Amino acid sequence: MKRKVLVFALCFFGIINLYGKDYKTEVTESLQNGNFEQCITLLEEWEKADPNNLEINIYYFNYYMQRNAQHFSTMGRMKDGRYGMYDRVEYNLDDVKTAVSYFDKILKKQPNRLDVRSSKCTAYIYSEQYDLACDTLIEIIEYSKINKNAWTWTENKSPKENGLLKEGEDLLFSVINECFTGIYFPFESNKEFIKKIIEKETQLYPDNTWGLNHAARYYREIGNYKKSIEILKHAVELDPNDYVLVGNLGYAYELDEDYINAKKWYEFMLTMDNPDAVEYGKQGLEYIKGKY
């Protein structure tokens, strides 16, 4: 069976040397086929041919992540919270450390590379080193205040040049949300890490609705529904058209057994110009039917 290439940071054009050798394609194929001896030989050859190409480090990262990874078909809870059959991967932690060191080589020269920073966090999530994932995500949030969200992406080009629709703070929180979701499961063992993340988000970005939604989710999960409601009310004031925030506010009131206010926000969703919002509002009203 061919192994899947990790999709951390491989979305860039291959670089062909003067002799016409397409290292990108050959290295990718060797990774897909699990031919790691050939892969490392190609990487060393590629590095000699193009020693100033920082993107080679991304392929070194994928090589070290994959070379000793063990794959198991497993039935259970996946990292996104769903249940079912999935490919569970166990990573060699020494190899993960080496792999991440190649990302650090890039960041030393190109510190604004958000693709690399987020992929570093993802590597720790995949290898279930949630403490390091938390530290890395907090570093991203803190660094955003240093570079004022002037992020770059693949090959140190702008997000727009890479075809991304988001940039600046929007891109930052898109990445934060992806990493936050990965750290969120399993919640019970990771809740102290999650608390650190939401505290940093709300400290540095008190009016960002993504961060506020993360914080509300945390407080809802630990049973502090009133705190969750307080945060969501502020978020809805900032963006009353975000049906996710409105739906979460209705749900938080429902959990707090304040069915009058739950009904108010579920009914508000019926007036929103979004079919998903309307459907969620209908479901919410059905759940609390006869309780108010």
Backbone as JSON, one array per atom type, in Angstrom:
{
  "sequence": "MKRKVLVFALCFFGIINLYGKDYKTEVTESLQNGNFEQCITLLEEWEKADPNNLEINIYYFNYYMQRNAQHFSTMGRMKDGRYGMYDRVEYNLDDVKTAVSYFDKILKKQPNRLDVRSSKCTAYIYSEQYDLACDTLIEIIEYSKINKNAWTWTENKSPKENGLLKEGEDLLFSVINECFTGIYFPFESNKEFIKKIIEKETQLYPDNTWGLNHAARYYREIGNYKKSIEILKHAVELDPNDYVLVGNLGYAYELDEDYINAKKWYEFMLTMDNPDAVEYGKQGLEYIKGKY",
  "N": [[0.85, -1.2, 0.0], [0.55, 2.19, -0.86], [2.0, 4.88, 0.89], [0.54, 7.79, 2.28], [1.58, 11.04, 1.48], [2.49, 13.33, 3.93], [0.5, 16.15, 4.43], [1.6, 18.61, 5.22], [3.24, 20.78, 4.34], [3.66, 20.84, 1.52], [2.9, 22.15, -0.75], [4.06, 23.48, -3.21], [5.9, 24.71, -6.06], [8.02, 22.5, -7.84], [11.6, 22.5, -7.91], [13.86, 22.59, -10.46], [17.06, 21.48, -11.26], [20.08, 22.58, -12.97], [20.62, 20.46, -14.59], [18.25, 19.4, -15.24], [16.9, 17.69, -13.5], [14.1, 16.69, -11.75], [13.69, 17.13, -8.69], [11.71, 17.52, -6.77], [9.45, 16.03, -7.64], [10.53, 13.43, -7.74], [11.36, 12.98, -5.1], [8.92, 13.21, -3.77], [7.55, 11.02, -4.87], [9.12, 8.92, -3.92], [8.61, 9.14, -1.19], [5.85, 8.59, -1.16], [5.88, 5.95, -1.97], [7.16, 4.76, 0.12], [9.87, 4.41, -0.04], [12.43, 4.95, 1.55], [15.21, 4.93, 1.67], [16.01, 5.61, -0.91], [14.84, 8.11, -0.91], [16.28, 9.69, 1.01], [18.74, 9.74, -0.2], [18.16, 11.15, -2.55], [17.39, 13.58, -1.42], [19.78, 14.5, -0.22], [21.31, 14.77, -2.5], [19.83, 16.68, -3.86], [20.09, 18.84, -2.11], [22.8, 19.43, -2.35], [22.85, 20.22, -4.99], [21.28, 22.5, -4.92], [21.9, 24.41, -2.67], [20.93, 26.69, -1.32], [18.23, 26.6, -1.21], [15.61, 26.84, 0.76], [13.23, 25.45, 0.87], [13.69, 22.76, 0.59], [14.03, 21.8, 3.11], [11.47, 21.26, 3.99], [10.84, 18.88, 2.77], [12.74, 17.26, 3.93], [11.69, 17.32, 6.49], [9.26, 15.87, 6.08], [10.33, 13.42, 5.36], [11.64, 12.54, 7.74], [9.47, 12.48, 9.48], [7.97, 10.4, 8.42], [9.55, 8.08, 8.06], [9.84, 6.1, 10.09], [7.26, 5.78, 10.91], [4.41, 4.11, 12.16], [1.59, 2.42, 10.95], [-1.82, 1.79, 11.69], [-4.89, 0.18, 11.24], [-7.74, 1.31, 12.73], [-10.56, 1.27, 14.91], [-12.41, 3.75, 16.37], [-12.24, 6.83, 18.27], [-11.48, 9.64, 16.4], [-9.02, 12.26, 15.74], [-10.45, 14.52, 15.24], [-12.67, 14.27, 16.7], [-14.7, 12.65, 15.74], [-16.18, 9.34, 15.43], [-15.16, 6.16, 14.19], [-13.75, 4.01, 11.57], [-10.33, 4.39, 11.09], [-7.04, 5.44, 9.96], [-4.68, 4.98, 12.16], [-1.76, 6.5, 13.27], [1.42, 5.99, 14.56], [4.11, 7.84, 15.66], [7.68, 8.04, 15.62], [9.2, 9.57, 18.24], [11.74, 10.71, 18.47], [12.37, 11.01, 15.81], [10.4, 12.85, 15.1], [11.27, 15.07, 16.5], [13.67, 15.59, 15.15], [12.61, 16.07, 12.62], [11.1, 18.43, 13.03], [13.16, 20.16, 13.56], [14.07, 20.87, 11.07], [12.08, 22.55, 10.17], [12.58, 24.62, 11.91], [14.96, 25.58, 10.9], [14.1, 26.88, 8.62], [12.44, 28.85, 9.76], [14.26, 30.36, 11.14], [15.43, 31.98, 9.24], [13.25, 32.89, 7.85], [11.05, 34.1, 9.51], [8.35, 34.83, 9.35], [6.87, 32.87, 8.18], [3.96, 31.46, 8.12], [2.82, 29.11, 7.26], [4.77, 27.21, 7.83], [5.05, 27.49, 10.61], [2.46, 26.73, 11.47], [2.38, 24.13, 10.52], [4.36, 22.97, 12.03], [3.13, 22.99, 14.54], [1.05, 21.24, 13.92], [2.47, 18.89, 13.49], [3.27, 18.22, 16.08], [0.75, 17.8, 17.17], [-0.15, 15.58, 15.67], [1.68, 13.7, 16.55], [0.91, 13.51, 19.1], [2.01, 15.11, 21.09], [1.0, 17.15, 22.98], [1.6, 19.2, 24.74], [3.8, 20.47, 23.58], [2.61, 21.24, 21.21], [0.76, 23.08, 22.15], [2.52, 25.05, 23.22], [3.75, 25.84, 20.85], [1.6, 26.9, 19.39], [0.89, 29.05, 21.02], [3.21, 30.54, 20.74], [2.92, 31.3, 18.08], [0.67, 32.98, 18.26], [1.66, 35.0, 19.96], [3.81, 35.92, 18.41], [2.47, 37.07, 16.34], [1.83, 39.59, 17.16], [4.21, 40.8, 17.07], [5.06, 40.74, 14.39], [2.9, 41.96, 13.35], [0.94, 40.58, 11.99], [1.87, 40.26, 9.39], [2.07, 38.0, 7.52], [3.77, 35.38, 5.7], [3.71, 32.75, 3.23], [4.02, 29.64, 1.52], [7.25, 29.26, 0.04], [7.99, 31.69, 1.03], [6.36, 33.62, 0.03], [3.62, 35.92, -0.36], [0.37, 35.34, 1.18], [-1.66, 35.82, -0.72], [-0.3, 35.53, -3.15], [0.04, 32.85, -3.05], [-2.42, 31.94, -3.57], [-4.27, 31.95, -1.52], [-7.27, 32.82, 0.2], [-7.47, 34.21, 2.51], [-5.76, 36.52, 4.68], [-3.42, 38.22, 6.87], [-4.84, 38.96, 10.05], [-7.13, 37.39, 9.76], [-6.18, 35.11, 8.44], [-4.39, 34.23, 10.38], [-6.16, 33.47, 12.49], [-7.58, 31.5, 11.25], [-5.67, 29.52, 11.04], [-5.11, 29.21, 13.8], [-7.58, 28.2, 14.64], [-7.65, 25.72, 13.34], [-5.48, 24.38, 14.54], [-6.27, 24.57, 17.22], [-8.55, 22.96, 17.22], [-7.36, 20.48, 16.76], [-5.92, 20.14, 19.14], [-7.93, 20.08, 20.95], [-9.19, 17.59, 21.26], [-8.12, 14.69, 22.97], [-10.35, 16.26, 25.26], [-10.36, 16.27, 28.14], [-7.8, 15.49, 29.09], [-6.33, 17.46, 27.94], [-7.22, 19.92, 28.77], [-5.95, 21.89, 30.35], [-3.96, 22.83, 28.67], [-5.58, 23.89, 26.66], [-6.85, 25.91, 28.08], [-4.69, 27.67, 28.5], [-4.26, 28.48, 25.88], [-6.68, 29.78, 25.15], [-6.68, 31.85, 26.97], [-4.47, 33.31, 26.13], [-5.3, 34.04, 23.55], [-7.6, 35.68, 24.09], [-6.44, 37.63, 25.61], [-4.64, 38.97, 23.88], [-6.19, 39.37, 21.63], [-8.88, 40.55, 22.2], [-11.3, 41.14, 20.95], [-11.7, 39.43, 18.86], [-13.77, 37.29, 17.19], [-13.44, 34.57, 16.64], [-11.55, 33.74, 18.54], [-12.99, 34.36, 20.85], [-15.1, 32.57, 20.59], [-13.71, 30.16, 20.88], [-12.94, 30.41, 23.56], [-15.46, 30.46, 24.8], [-16.32, 27.91, 24.19], [-14.54, 26.35, 25.67], [-15.26, 27.07, 28.36], [-17.87, 26.22, 28.34], [-17.5, 23.5, 28.08], [-16.33, 22.79, 30.54], [-18.43, 23.17, 32.16], [-19.1, 25.7, 33.04], [-21.44, 27.49, 32.35], [-22.51, 30.06, 32.51], [-20.31, 31.77, 32.27], [-19.55, 31.1, 29.7], [-21.8, 32.04, 28.32], [-21.6, 34.79, 28.86], [-19.27, 35.45, 27.43], [-20.04, 34.77, 24.82], [-22.18, 36.5, 24.38], [-20.87, 38.93, 24.17], [-19.4, 38.38, 21.87], [-21.45, 38.04, 19.96], [-22.51, 40.59, 19.95], [-20.46, 41.86, 18.65], [-20.54, 40.63, 16.15], [-23.39, 40.08, 14.97], [-24.38, 38.64, 12.84], [-23.15, 36.25, 12.59], [-23.93, 33.07, 12.49], [-22.97, 30.83, 13.81], [-21.94, 31.75, 16.24], [-24.31, 32.8, 17.31], [-25.9, 30.49, 17.43], [-24.4, 28.96, 19.22], [-24.66, 30.54, 21.46], [-27.41, 30.33, 22.0], [-27.42, 27.59, 22.58], [-25.77, 27.5, 24.84], [-27.35, 28.89, 26.69], [-29.41, 27.05, 26.76], [-28.16, 24.8, 27.94], [-27.69, 25.92, 30.39], [-30.16, 25.9, 31.36], [-31.8, 28.06, 30.96], [-34.33, 28.57, 29.4], [-35.98, 30.45, 28.24], [-34.31, 32.49, 27.22], [-32.8, 30.88, 25.56], [-34.73, 30.12, 23.69], [-35.24, 32.66, 22.6], [-32.85, 33.2, 21.14], [-32.68, 31.03, 19.41], [-35.0, 31.46, 17.93], [-34.27, 33.86, 16.75], [-32.39, 32.94, 14.96], [-33.98, 31.87, 13.0], [-34.64, 34.02, 11.47], [-32.42, 34.65, 10.06], [-30.42, 35.05, 7.12], [-29.58, 32.48, 6.07], [-29.54, 29.16, 5.28], [-28.5, 27.07, 6.86], [-28.39, 28.24, 9.37], [-31.1, 28.68, 9.87], [-32.03, 26.03, 9.93], [-30.61, 25.03, 12.14], [-31.67, 26.64, 14.13], [-34.35, 25.77, 14.12], [-34.01, 23.11, 14.97], [-32.97, 23.59, 17.53], [-35.15, 24.82, 18.8], [-36.92, 22.71, 18.74], [-35.68, 20.89, 20.5], [-35.94, 22.19, 22.97], [-38.6, 22.34, 23.31], [-41.59, 22.75, 25.07], [-40.32, 23.33, 27.44], [-40.26, 25.9, 28.25]],
  "CA": [[0.0, 0.0, 0.0], [1.3, 3.44, -0.89], [1.78, 5.76, 2.03], [0.15, 9.14, 1.92], [2.53, 12.08, 1.87], [1.9, 14.27, 4.9], [0.15, 17.39, 3.74], [1.95, 19.73, 6.09], [3.73, 21.97, 3.64], [4.23, 20.38, 0.26], [2.2, 22.8, -1.85], [4.84, 24.48, -3.93], [6.44, 24.24, -7.32], [9.31, 21.82, -7.77], [12.72, 23.25, -8.46], [14.64, 21.7, -11.32], [18.41, 22.03, -11.33], [20.57, 22.86, -14.31], [20.68, 19.22, -15.37], [16.9, 19.0, -15.57], [16.38, 16.67, -12.59], [12.96, 17.2, -10.99], [13.83, 16.52, -7.37], [10.44, 17.56, -6.06], [8.63, 14.9, -8.06], [11.17, 12.17, -7.38], [11.32, 12.83, -3.64], [7.52, 12.95, -3.42], [7.22, 9.64, -5.24], [9.81, 8.0, -3.01], [7.86, 9.18, 0.06], [4.59, 7.89, -1.37], [6.16, 4.51, -2.1], [7.85, 4.27, 1.3], [11.26, 4.1, -0.38], [13.11, 5.99, 2.32], [16.64, 4.97, 1.32], [16.09, 6.43, -2.12], [14.43, 9.48, -0.56], [17.35, 10.44, 1.66], [19.78, 9.92, -1.21], [17.72, 12.24, -3.41], [17.42, 14.83, -0.66], [21.17, 14.93, -0.09], [21.73, 15.17, -3.84], [19.11, 17.94, -4.13], [20.68, 19.89, -1.28], [24.09, 19.79, -2.96], [22.58, 20.92, -6.25], [20.62, 23.79, -4.67], [22.11, 24.56, -1.22], [20.25, 27.85, -0.75], [16.79, 26.41, -1.31], [15.08, 26.48, 2.08], [12.06, 24.57, 0.75], [14.14, 21.37, 0.72], [13.84, 21.42, 4.51], [10.12, 20.74, 4.15], [10.9, 17.48, 2.38], [13.46, 16.57, 5.02], [10.71, 17.17, 7.56], [8.37, 14.77, 5.76], [11.11, 12.18, 5.4], [11.84, 12.1, 9.13], [8.16, 12.16, 10.07], [7.39, 9.18, 7.86], [10.4, 6.91, 7.84], [9.58, 5.07, 11.1], [5.87, 5.86, 11.34], [3.68, 2.85, 12.12], [0.19, 2.64, 10.59], [-2.72, 0.77, 12.19], [-6.32, 0.39, 11.0], [-8.3, 1.39, 14.08], [-11.92, 1.74, 15.11], [-12.46, 4.55, 17.6], [-12.41, 8.29, 18.14], [-10.43, 10.29, 15.63], [-8.52, 13.5, 16.33], [-11.44, 15.59, 15.07], [-13.8, 13.98, 17.58], [-15.61, 11.68, 15.15], [-15.93, 7.92, 15.66], [-15.21, 5.35, 12.97], [-12.51, 3.35, 11.19], [-9.36, 5.35, 10.57], [-5.64, 5.03, 9.93], [-3.97, 5.53, 13.32], [-0.32, 6.53, 13.0], [2.32, 6.22, 15.7], [5.36, 8.44, 15.18], [8.88, 7.96, 16.44], [9.33, 10.92, 18.78], [13.06, 11.24, 18.12], [12.27, 11.45, 14.41], [9.59, 14.07, 15.08], [12.15, 16.16, 16.96], [14.57, 15.9, 14.04], [11.8, 16.65, 11.55], [10.76, 19.81, 13.38], [14.37, 20.98, 13.5], [14.18, 21.4, 9.71], [11.21, 23.72, 10.13], [13.25, 25.71, 12.64], [15.96, 26.15, 9.99], [13.38, 27.84, 7.77], [11.95, 29.98, 10.57], [15.4, 31.19, 11.54], [15.66, 32.94, 8.17], [11.97, 33.4, 7.36], [10.19, 33.94, 10.7], [6.94, 35.14, 9.09], [6.27, 31.74, 7.46], [2.87, 30.89, 8.92], [2.61, 27.72, 6.85], [5.74, 26.39, 8.56], [4.69, 27.52, 12.03], [1.26, 25.93, 11.7], [2.73, 22.73, 10.27], [5.11, 22.54, 13.22], [2.12, 22.7, 15.55], [0.34, 20.04, 13.48], [3.35, 17.73, 13.72], [3.16, 17.87, 17.5], [-0.6, 17.25, 17.38], [-0.18, 14.24, 15.09], [2.49, 12.81, 17.39], [0.27, 13.57, 20.41], [2.82, 15.88, 22.05], [0.1, 18.3, 23.06], [2.25, 20.3, 25.45], [4.61, 21.19, 22.59], [1.66, 21.85, 20.28], [0.24, 24.27, 22.86], [3.59, 26.05, 23.25], [3.96, 26.34, 19.48], [0.46, 27.76, 19.03], [1.01, 30.3, 21.77], [4.29, 31.28, 20.08], [2.34, 31.9, 16.87], [-0.19, 34.09, 18.67], [2.52, 36.07, 20.48], [4.61, 36.49, 17.33], [1.59, 37.87, 15.48], [1.87, 40.96, 17.64], [5.53, 41.32, 16.69], [5.11, 41.0, 12.94], [1.64, 42.64, 13.01], [0.22, 39.69, 11.07], [2.4, 40.35, 8.03], [2.48, 36.62, 7.3], [4.06, 34.83, 4.37], [3.31, 31.34, 3.11], [4.98, 28.83, 0.79], [8.36, 29.95, -0.62], [8.07, 33.02, 1.64], [5.53, 34.54, -0.74], [2.42, 36.38, 0.36], [-0.78, 34.42, 1.07], [-2.37, 36.06, -1.98], [0.48, 34.92, -4.22], [-0.15, 31.4, -2.92], [-3.8, 31.61, -3.89], [-5.11, 31.89, -0.33], [-8.29, 33.86, 0.25], [-7.33, 34.95, 3.75], [-4.44, 37.03, 5.02], [-3.41, 38.98, 8.1], [-5.46, 38.38, 11.24], [-8.06, 36.33, 9.35], [-5.38, 33.91, 8.18], [-3.89, 33.79, 11.68], [-7.18, 32.76, 13.27], [-7.91, 30.27, 10.53], [-4.65, 28.57, 11.48], [-5.34, 28.95, 15.22], [-8.75, 27.35, 14.76], [-7.28, 24.36, 12.91], [-4.63, 23.8, 15.59], [-7.08, 24.47, 18.43], [-9.4, 21.78, 17.06], [-6.51, 19.31, 16.94], [-5.54, 20.01, 20.55], [-9.15, 19.98, 21.75], [-9.48, 16.19, 21.55], [-9.16, 14.55, 23.99], [-10.46, 17.49, 26.04], [-10.09, 16.14, 29.57], [-6.36, 15.47, 29.35], [-5.7, 18.64, 27.33], [-7.94, 21.16, 29.1], [-5.04, 22.92, 30.86], [-3.34, 23.43, 27.48], [-6.62, 24.68, 26.01], [-7.03, 27.11, 28.89], [-3.58, 28.57, 28.2], [-4.45, 29.02, 24.54], [-7.79, 30.76, 25.1], [-6.26, 33.02, 27.74], [-3.58, 34.1, 25.27], [-6.13, 34.61, 22.48], [-8.45, 36.76, 24.57], [-5.57, 38.7, 26.11], [-4.06, 39.72, 22.78], [-7.23, 39.67, 20.63], [-10.13, 40.49, 22.99], [-12.5, 41.33, 20.14], [-11.75, 38.51, 17.72], [-14.88, 36.38, 17.49], [-12.94, 33.19, 16.64], [-10.96, 33.51, 19.86], [-14.07, 34.37, 21.84], [-15.83, 31.3, 20.45], [-12.87, 29.13, 21.5], [-13.04, 30.57, 25.01], [-16.81, 30.04, 25.21], [-16.36, 26.45, 24.08], [-13.81, 25.82, 26.83], [-16.05, 27.23, 29.58], [-19.04, 25.35, 28.22], [-17.06, 22.11, 28.29], [-16.08, 22.55, 31.97], [-19.69, 23.35, 32.87], [-19.31, 27.08, 33.47], [-22.28, 27.98, 31.27], [-22.7, 31.51, 32.64], [-19.12, 32.4, 31.69], [-19.66, 30.88, 28.26], [-22.84, 32.97, 27.85], [-21.03, 36.15, 28.93], [-18.33, 35.62, 26.32], [-20.76, 34.7, 23.56], [-22.97, 37.72, 24.23], [-19.93, 39.93, 23.66], [-19.07, 38.01, 20.48], [-22.63, 38.31, 19.12], [-22.57, 42.06, 19.82], [-19.46, 42.22, 17.64], [-20.95, 40.09, 14.85], [-24.71, 39.44, 15.13], [-24.72, 37.85, 11.65], [-22.43, 34.97, 12.63], [-24.91, 32.14, 13.05], [-22.29, 29.9, 14.71], [-21.94, 32.41, 17.54], [-25.7, 32.89, 17.79], [-26.33, 29.14, 17.78], [-23.7, 28.56, 20.44], [-25.25, 31.3, 22.56], [-28.66, 29.66, 22.32], [-27.12, 26.3, 23.18], [-25.25, 27.75, 26.19], [-28.53, 29.17, 27.52], [-30.13, 25.78, 26.92], [-27.43, 24.01, 28.93], [-27.87, 26.6, 31.68], [-31.6, 25.74, 31.65], [-32.5, 29.33, 30.77], [-34.98, 28.23, 28.14], [-36.55, 31.66, 27.65], [-33.28, 33.11, 26.39], [-32.45, 29.92, 24.5], [-35.79, 30.29, 22.68], [-35.02, 33.95, 21.95], [-31.77, 33.16, 20.16], [-33.04, 30.07, 18.37], [-35.96, 32.13, 17.05], [-33.5, 34.84, 15.98], [-31.74, 32.22, 13.86], [-34.97, 31.65, 11.94], [-34.71, 35.24, 10.66], [-31.13, 34.87, 9.41], [-30.39, 34.72, 5.7], [-28.66, 31.36, 5.92], [-30.33, 27.95, 5.51], [-27.95, 26.3, 7.98], [-28.82, 28.92, 10.59], [-32.53, 28.4, 10.05], [-32.18, 24.62, 10.32], [-30.12, 24.88, 13.52], [-32.67, 27.28, 14.99], [-35.5, 24.86, 14.21], [-33.62, 21.97, 15.81], [-32.87, 24.07, 18.9], [-36.51, 25.01, 19.32], [-37.51, 21.38, 18.95], [-35.06, 20.3, 21.69], [-36.4, 22.83, 24.21], [-40.05, 22.41, 23.23], [-42.28, 22.4, 26.3], [-39.5, 23.64, 28.61], [-40.34, 27.34, 28.55]],
  "C": [[0.89, 1.25, 0.0], [0.98, 4.27, 0.33], [1.39, 7.13, 1.53], [1.22, 10.12, 2.38], [1.83, 13.03, 2.84], [1.67, 15.61, 4.24], [0.44, 18.6, 4.61], [2.35, 20.95, 5.28], [4.36, 21.59, 2.32], [3.63, 21.07, -0.96], [3.05, 23.89, -2.49], [5.45, 23.86, -5.17], [7.8, 23.57, -7.11], [10.38, 22.68, -8.4], [13.61, 22.28, -9.22], [16.04, 22.3, -11.46], [18.85, 22.16, -12.79], [20.59, 21.62, -15.19], [19.28, 18.67, -15.65], [16.3, 17.96, -14.65], [15.28, 17.28, -11.73], [12.96, 16.52, -9.63], [12.51, 16.47, -6.62], [9.6, 16.33, -6.37], [9.22, 13.58, -7.59], [11.13, 11.93, -5.87], [9.89, 12.52, -3.19], [7.14, 11.51, -3.73], [7.89, 8.64, -4.31], [9.14, 7.98, -1.64], [6.56, 8.4, -0.05], [4.78, 6.38, -1.41], [6.85, 3.92, -0.88], [9.29, 3.87, 1.03], [12.16, 5.15, 0.27], [14.62, 6.05, 2.05], [16.85, 5.82, 0.08], [15.79, 7.89, -1.8], [15.58, 10.27, 0.04], [18.5, 10.69, 0.7], [19.43, 11.09, -2.12], [17.78, 13.58, -2.69], [18.84, 15.38, -0.52], [21.71, 15.43, -1.42], [21.11, 16.54, -4.2], [19.74, 19.09, -3.36], [22.02, 20.35, -1.83], [23.88, 20.6, -4.23], [22.01, 22.31, -6.03], [20.7, 24.11, -3.17], [21.37, 25.72, -0.57], [18.72, 27.73, -0.78], [16.22, 25.92, 0.02], [13.91, 25.5, 2.0], [12.44, 23.09, 0.84], [13.92, 20.88, 2.15], [12.45, 20.84, 4.77], [10.09, 19.25, 3.78], [11.7, 16.66, 3.37], [12.51, 16.31, 6.19], [9.81, 15.95, 7.29], [9.08, 13.42, 5.77], [11.24, 11.67, 6.83], [10.52, 11.77, 9.82], [7.69, 10.77, 9.65], [8.24, 7.93, 7.97], [10.18, 5.78, 8.85], [8.15, 5.08, 11.61], [5.19, 4.51, 11.16], [2.2, 3.12, 11.92], [-0.67, 1.47, 11.07], [-4.16, 1.14, 11.81], [-7.05, 0.26, 12.33], [-9.75, 1.85, 14.05], [-11.96, 2.52, 16.42], [-12.63, 6.01, 17.31], [-11.21, 8.89, 17.43], [-10.06, 11.62, 16.27], [-9.5, 14.67, 16.15], [-12.71, 15.32, 15.87], [-14.78, 12.97, 17.03], [-15.22, 10.25, 15.53], [-16.01, 7.18, 14.33], [-13.89, 4.65, 12.74], [-11.55, 4.38, 10.6], [-7.95, 4.78, 10.65], [-4.92, 5.71, 11.1], [-2.47, 5.41, 13.07], [0.44, 6.8, 14.29], [3.66, 6.69, 15.16], [6.49, 8.2, 16.17], [9.21, 9.37, 16.93], [10.7, 11.53, 18.53], [13.06, 11.75, 16.69], [11.45, 12.73, 14.29], [10.45, 15.27, 15.48], [13.1, 16.58, 15.84], [13.81, 16.58, 12.91], [11.51, 18.12, 11.82], [11.98, 20.72, 13.31], [14.58, 21.56, 12.1], [13.22, 22.57, 9.49], [11.88, 24.89, 10.82], [14.34, 26.36, 11.79], [15.31, 27.19, 9.07], [13.0, 29.08, 8.56], [13.07, 30.89, 11.03], [15.66, 32.29, 10.51], [14.38, 33.6, 7.67], [10.93, 33.27, 8.48], [8.71, 34.2, 10.47], [6.21, 34.01, 8.37], [5.2, 31.06, 8.32], [2.57, 29.45, 8.51], [3.53, 26.79, 7.62], [5.4, 26.35, 10.04], [3.47, 26.64, 12.32], [1.53, 24.45, 11.48], [3.55, 22.14, 11.41], [4.15, 22.16, 14.34], [1.39, 21.4, 15.21], [1.17, 18.79, 13.7], [3.28, 17.28, 15.17], [1.78, 17.29, 17.83], [-0.66, 15.81, 16.88], [0.59, 13.24, 15.95], [2.05, 12.84, 18.84], [1.18, 14.16, 21.5], [2.11, 17.22, 22.25], [0.7, 19.47, 23.83], [3.08, 21.15, 24.48], [3.72, 21.87, 21.55], [1.1, 23.14, 20.88], [1.29, 25.38, 22.86], [3.8, 26.68, 21.88], [2.83, 27.27, 19.06], [0.51, 29.09, 19.76], [2.14, 31.17, 21.19], [3.77, 31.99, 18.83], [1.52, 33.13, 17.25], [0.65, 35.27, 19.16], [3.31, 36.74, 19.35], [3.77, 37.36, 16.4], [1.57, 39.34, 15.9], [3.22, 41.62, 17.33], [5.56, 41.67, 15.21], [3.83, 41.66, 12.42], [0.88, 41.91, 11.91], [0.62, 39.87, 9.61], [2.96, 38.97, 7.65], [2.86, 36.34, 5.86], [3.67, 33.36, 4.39], [4.38, 30.61, 2.31], [5.97, 29.69, 0.0], [8.49, 31.4, -0.16], [7.32, 34.07, 0.82], [4.29, 34.89, 0.07], [1.31, 35.33, 0.24], [-1.51, 34.57, -0.26], [-1.64, 35.43, -3.15], [0.36, 33.41, -4.21], [-1.59, 30.97, -3.16], [-4.72, 31.48, -2.69], [-6.09, 33.07, -0.32], [-8.17, 34.73, 1.5], [-5.91, 35.46, 3.92], [-4.55, 37.78, 6.34], [-4.04, 38.25, 9.28], [-6.44, 37.27, 10.9], [-7.32, 35.02, 9.1], [-4.84, 33.34, 9.49], [-4.93, 32.96, 12.41], [-7.72, 31.54, 12.55], [-6.95, 29.16, 10.94], [-4.86, 28.2, 12.95], [-6.5, 27.98, 15.39], [-8.44, 25.9, 14.4], [-6.45, 23.67, 14.0], [-5.42, 23.6, 16.88], [-7.95, 23.22, 18.38], [-8.59, 20.51, 17.27], [-6.12, 19.05, 18.38], [-6.75, 19.7, 21.42], [-9.51, 18.54, 22.12], [-8.19, 15.45, 21.89], [-9.17, 15.74, 24.94], [-9.94, 17.33, 27.46], [-8.59, 16.2, 29.88], [-5.66, 16.73, 28.82], [-6.28, 19.97, 27.81], [-7.04, 22.25, 29.67], [-4.3, 23.6, 29.71], [-4.33, 24.35, 26.78], [-6.85, 25.98, 26.76], [-5.93, 28.13, 28.61], [-3.78, 29.26, 26.85], [-5.54, 30.09, 24.53], [-7.45, 32.0, 25.91], [-5.36, 33.92, 26.91], [-4.36, 34.76, 24.14], [-6.9, 35.83, 22.97], [-7.65, 37.92, 25.16], [-5.09, 39.59, 24.97], [-5.08, 40.12, 21.72], [-8.6, 39.61, 21.3], [-11.4, 40.62, 22.17], [-12.52, 40.44, 18.89], [-12.76, 37.41, 18.03], [-14.46, 34.9, 17.43], [-12.38, 32.85, 18.02], [-12.01, 33.47, 20.95], [-14.87, 33.07, 21.78], [-15.03, 30.14, 21.05], [-13.0, 29.19, 23.02], [-14.39, 30.1, 25.52], [-16.93, 28.52, 25.18], [-15.67, 25.8, 25.28], [-14.67, 25.9, 28.09], [-17.32, 26.39, 29.54], [-18.66, 23.91, 28.56], [-16.81, 21.81, 29.77], [-17.32, 22.83, 32.82], [-19.96, 24.73, 33.4], [-20.13, 27.8, 32.38], [-22.46, 29.49, 31.32], [-21.51, 32.27, 32.06], [-19.14, 32.26, 30.17], [-20.67, 31.85, 27.65], [-22.3, 34.4, 27.82], [-20.13, 36.43, 27.74], [-19.06, 35.65, 24.99], [-21.63, 35.93, 23.32], [-22.08, 38.84, 23.68], [-19.61, 39.65, 22.19], [-20.23, 38.32, 19.54], [-22.84, 39.81, 18.95], [-21.61, 42.52, 18.73], [-19.88, 41.78, 16.25], [-22.27, 39.35, 14.99], [-25.13, 38.58, 13.95], [-23.99, 36.51, 11.6], [-23.33, 33.94, 13.31], [-24.27, 31.1, 13.97], [-22.27, 30.47, 16.13], [-23.34, 32.44, 18.14], [-26.2, 31.52, 18.23], [-25.68, 28.65, 19.06], [-24.24, 29.29, 21.66], [-26.58, 30.67, 22.98], [-28.43, 28.34, 23.04], [-26.6, 26.46, 24.61], [-26.39, 28.08, 27.15], [-29.33, 27.89, 27.78], [-29.48, 24.91, 27.98], [-27.58, 24.59, 30.33], [-29.33, 26.57, 32.14], [-32.34, 27.07, 31.69], [-33.2, 29.24, 29.42], [-35.63, 29.43, 27.47], [-35.54, 32.32, 26.72], [-32.81, 32.17, 25.28], [-33.44, 30.06, 23.35], [-35.59, 31.58, 21.89], [-33.98, 33.86, 20.84], [-32.01, 32.12, 19.08], [-34.05, 30.68, 17.4], [-35.27, 33.19, 16.19], [-32.83, 34.17, 14.77], [-32.7, 31.97, 12.7], [-35.08, 32.84, 11.01], [-33.44, 35.48, 9.86], [-31.16, 34.37, 7.97], [-29.35, 33.62, 5.45], [-29.44, 30.07, 6.24], [-29.82, 27.09, 6.65], [-28.37, 26.9, 9.32], [-30.28, 28.61, 10.89], [-32.74, 26.97, 10.53], [-31.73, 24.4, 11.76], [-31.11, 25.48, 14.5], [-33.88, 26.39, 15.19], [-35.2, 23.68, 15.12], [-33.55, 22.38, 17.28], [-34.23, 24.25, 19.54], [-37.2, 23.69, 19.59], [-36.99, 20.75, 20.24], [-35.63, 20.89, 22.98], [-37.93, 22.95, 24.26], [-40.69, 21.94, 24.54], [-41.51, 22.71, 27.57], [-39.55, 25.11, 29.01], [-41.79, 27.77, 28.66]]
}
